[in-house]
Amino acid sequence: MRTLALPTLDEVRAARERIRGVAIRTPLLRLNVDGPAEIWLKCENLQPIGSFKLRGAGNAMALLSREALERGVYTASAGNMAQGVAWCAKRLGIPCSVVVPDHAPEIKTAAIERLGASVLKVPFASWWRVMTEHRHEGMKGTFIHPFSDPAVLAGNGTIALEVLEDLPEPDAILVPYGGGGLSTGIATVARALAPRARVHACEVATAAPLAASLAAGAPRTVTYTPSFVDGIGGSGVFEEVWPHARALLAGSLVVSLEEAASALRLLVERNRLVAEGAGAVPVAAALRGLEGARTIVCVVSGGNIDPKKTAAILSGMMP
């Protein structure tokens, strides 16, 4: 098994300088509800591509040599990392390809193609294999891993730098859990700068392998059911990330699809923020309350959702 090195605090700070002009510093806004705690929203849905993934992609690609960049890049992504890599590739004028699972939302694949990247759809198992093997047969260029890469984790960790500058002592930071690169990147920085802040992963009940793995004390597989929460979840925990997730995270908070939809609706109605399902999951968890937490930061990871799904949720239906 490959090992994944965590970035140092200095590497995260260097990443912040490296991605200036690529990713924006997103606002930290108070959720306009009377809840069980003071809930704050780190609005990564406001990034140029509508997702935090621009941070990790931008940092990883900034570290490549010009010769490597000229050969092109590719990634494996359900949509948001693909857009991050494609956006940076377009900015640099280099070729980009993306391997996506066959259930990837049309709005995300259309955005990838709009940014000039070529898209290859494959079955979910084949897509997952690209990430475990860090390669796809026949693809040219450098593979940019969507989460198991120290440079990507360093880019993700810049979110925590901003959060802790705006709100130095939160009790908890809630982060969507897909591959684990966002939560472990944030937790690495939080442990160094705000050790009393608990970083929790957040999952949806239709795909919660981390919760099952933490309960068992070892990686476990679960049944994966596709849903409108398409930016996180899978059938298993990525083994390279597992040791760090187990050591750094305070646990996994699992919410239902109904709770995620309700949180998404609340974000639109109260804060005029459009979030995708994954971005609403931490808010759903925070609205339940967290023992001992009076100040909670929710990372709203992205806002790339099909408008028809948003319309259905706002109408009280489940897409």
PELINUR-V15697 format. One record per residue. PHI is phi in radians with two decimals (999 if undefined). D_FIRST is the distance of its C-alpha to the first C-alpha in Angstrom with 1 decimal. Layout:
{{PHI | D_FIRST} {PHI | D_FIRST}}
//
This chain:
{{999 | 0.0} {-1.17 | 3.8} {-1.93 | 6.5} {-1.97 | 9.7} {-1.50 | 13.0} {-1.38 | 16.0} {-1.27 | 19.2} {-1.45 | 22.1} {-1.07 | 25.5} {-1.11 | 26.9} {-1.19 | 24.3} {-1.19 | 25.2} {-1.12 | 28.8} {-1.16 | 28.4} {-1.09 | 26.8} {-1.04 | 29.8} {-1.18 | 32.1} {-1.18 | 30.1} {-1.74 | 30.4} {-1.05 | 34.0} {1.57 | 35.9} {-1.83 | 32.9} {-1.68 | 32.1} {-1.68 | 35.0} {-1.41 | 35.4} {-1.49 | 35.7} {-1.31 | 38.3} {-1.91 | 37.8} {-2.01 | 40.4} {-1.33 | 41.8} {-1.23 | 41.5} {-1.47 | 45.1} {-2.48 | 45.3} {-1.58 | 46.4} {-1.96 | 43.3} {-1.29 | 42.1} {-2.67 | 40.9} {-1.40 | 41.3} {-1.86 | 38.7} {-2.00 | 37.7} {-2.04 | 36.0} {-1.60 | 33.8} {-1.54 | 34.8} {-1.28 | 31.9} {-1.16 | 33.5} {-1.64 | 36.0} {-1.10 | 33.8} {-0.91 | 35.1} {-1.73 | 32.6} {1.34 | 32.9} {-2.82 | 29.5} {-1.11 | 27.5} {-1.03 | 25.0} {-1.07 | 27.4} {-1.15 | 26.4} {-1.18 | 22.7} {-1.08 | 23.5} {-1.09 | 26.5} {-1.20 | 24.7} {-1.07 | 21.8} {-1.31 | 24.4} {-1.17 | 26.8} {-1.54 | 24.4} {-1.40 | 24.4} {-1.26 | 27.0} {-1.08 | 30.0} {-1.10 | 29.1} {-1.15 | 25.7} {-1.08 | 27.4} {-1.13 | 30.1} {-1.37 | 27.6} {1.69 | 26.7} {-2.40 | 23.8} {-2.62 | 22.2} {-2.56 | 20.1} {-2.08 | 19.2} {-2.80 | 21.3} {-1.35 | 23.7} {2.78 | 26.2} {-1.31 | 26.2} {-1.15 | 23.4} {-1.01 | 24.9} {-1.17 | 28.3} {-1.10 | 27.0} {-1.17 | 25.6} {-1.12 | 28.7} {-1.08 | 31.1} {-1.19 | 29.8} {-1.13 | 29.8} {-1.09 | 33.4} {-1.08 | 34.4} {-1.58 | 33.1} {1.26 | 34.6} {-2.16 | 31.5} {-1.21 | 30.1} {-2.55 | 27.6} {-2.25 | 26.0} {-2.40 | 24.2} {-1.72 | 22.4} {-2.13 | 23.6} {-1.26 | 23.4} {-1.17 | 26.7} {-1.69 | 27.8} {-1.02 | 27.7} {-1.07 | 31.1} {-1.04 | 33.7} {-1.08 | 34.6} {-1.39 | 31.1} {-1.16 | 30.9} {-1.12 | 34.5} {-1.15 | 33.7} {-1.08 | 30.9} {-1.17 | 33.4} {-1.10 | 36.1} {-1.48 | 34.1} {1.68 | 34.0} {-1.58 | 30.5} {-1.59 | 30.1} {-2.04 | 28.4} {-2.07 | 26.5} {-1.56 | 26.4} {-2.39 | 24.0} {-1.02 | 23.3} {-0.93 | 21.1} {-1.11 | 18.4} {-1.20 | 18.4} {-1.10 | 18.3} {-1.12 | 15.3} {-1.13 | 13.5} {-1.02 | 14.5} {-1.31 | 12.6} {-1.28 | 9.3} {-1.66 | 9.9} {1.04 | 11.8} {-2.96 | 14.8} {-2.41 | 17.6} {-0.96 | 19.6} {1.68 | 23.0} {-1.41 | 22.5} {-1.83 | 23.9} {1.76 | 23.2} {-1.55 | 20.5} {-1.44 | 18.0} {-1.77 | 18.4} {-1.22 | 15.7} {-1.19 | 17.6} {-2.65 | 15.8} {-1.64 | 12.4} {-2.74 | 14.2} {-0.96 | 16.0} {-1.20 | 19.2} {-1.19 | 19.2} {-1.08 | 18.8} {-1.12 | 21.6} {-1.08 | 23.7} {-1.10 | 23.3} {-1.12 | 24.1} {-1.12 | 27.5} {-1.06 | 28.6} {-1.15 | 28.5} {-0.99 | 30.6} {-1.19 | 33.2} {-1.01 | 33.3} {-1.31 | 33.8} {-1.33 | 36.5} {-1.44 | 38.3} {-2.49 | 37.8} {-1.08 | 36.9} {-2.29 | 36.6} {-1.26 | 35.3} {-1.35 | 34.6} {-2.62 | 31.7} {-2.16 | 29.7} {-1.85 | 28.5} {-2.31 | 25.8} {-1.06 | 24.8} {-2.04 | 21.2} {-1.98 | 19.5} {-1.52 | 16.0} {1.79 | 16.7} {-1.23 | 17.2} {-1.30 | 20.9} {-1.16 | 21.1} {-1.28 | 18.6} {-1.11 | 20.3} {-1.17 | 23.7} {-1.15 | 22.8} {-1.05 | 21.8} {-1.25 | 25.2} {-1.06 | 27.1} {-1.10 | 25.9} {-1.36 | 27.2} {-1.85 | 30.5} {-2.54 | 31.4} {-1.06 | 29.6} {-1.43 | 32.0} {-1.37 | 30.9} {-1.53 | 28.6} {-1.78 | 26.0} {-1.90 | 25.5} {-1.32 | 23.4} {-2.27 | 25.6} {-2.26 | 24.9} {-1.87 | 27.3} {-1.05 | 28.0} {-1.36 | 27.3} {-2.88 | 23.6} {-2.26 | 22.4} {-1.23 | 19.0} {-1.18 | 18.5} {-1.02 | 21.8} {-1.14 | 20.9} {-1.22 | 17.6} {-1.11 | 19.5} {-1.13 | 22.3} {-1.53 | 20.1} {1.40 | 18.1} {-2.81 | 14.8} {-0.99 | 13.3} {-2.30 | 16.1} {-1.79 | 17.2} {-2.37 | 20.8} {-1.33 | 23.4} {-1.77 | 23.5} {-2.05 | 27.0} {-1.03 | 27.8} {-2.69 | 30.4} {-1.19 | 32.0} {-1.49 | 29.2} {-1.76 | 27.0} {-1.53 | 25.2} {-2.38 | 22.9} {1.65 | 21.4} {-3.01 | 19.3} {-1.56 | 18.4} {-2.72 | 15.3} {-1.58 | 13.5} {-1.22 | 10.6} {-1.14 | 7.7} {-1.17 | 7.2} {-1.57 | 10.9} {-0.86 | 11.5} {-1.02 | 11.9} {-1.30 | 14.2} {-1.08 | 16.1} {-1.13 | 16.8} {-1.42 | 18.0} {-1.70 | 20.0} {-1.63 | 21.5} {-1.38 | 24.7} {2.54 | 23.8} {-2.09 | 24.0} {-1.80 | 27.5} {-1.84 | 27.9} {-2.05 | 31.0} {-1.45 | 32.7} {-1.07 | 33.4} {-1.12 | 37.0} {-1.17 | 36.2} {-1.11 | 34.2} {-1.12 | 37.1} {-1.12 | 39.6} {-1.18 | 37.7} {-1.07 | 37.6} {-1.11 | 41.3} {-1.13 | 42.0} {-1.07 | 40.3} {-1.22 | 42.6} {-1.23 | 45.7} {-1.68 | 45.6} {-2.07 | 43.7} {0.98 | 44.1} {-1.99 | 40.4} {-1.67 | 38.6} {-2.08 | 35.0} {-1.39 | 32.6} {-0.96 | 31.4} {-1.07 | 28.3} {-1.22 | 30.4} {-1.50 | 32.9} {-1.06 | 30.5} {-1.07 | 30.5} {-1.14 | 34.3} {-1.04 | 34.6} {-1.16 | 32.7} {-1.14 | 34.9} {-1.18 | 38.0} {-1.28 | 37.4} {1.66 | 37.5} {-2.38 | 35.1} {-0.93 | 36.5} {1.39 | 37.6} {-1.84 | 36.8} {-1.70 | 39.9} {-2.24 | 38.2} {-2.16 | 35.2} {-1.82 | 33.6} {-1.91 | 32.1} {-1.49 | 30.0} {-1.46 | 31.6} {-1.18 | 28.6} {-2.91 | 30.5} {-2.32 | 33.7} {-1.58 | 32.9} {-2.23 | 34.5} {-1.05 | 36.9} {-0.96 | 40.4} {-1.16 | 41.4} {-1.21 | 38.8} {-1.06 | 40.0} {-1.06 | 43.5} {-1.11 | 42.8} {-1.14 | 41.2} {-1.13 | 44.2} {-1.51 | 46.5} {1.55 | 44.9} {-1.75 | 43.1} {-1.88 | 39.5} {-1.19 | 38.3}}
//
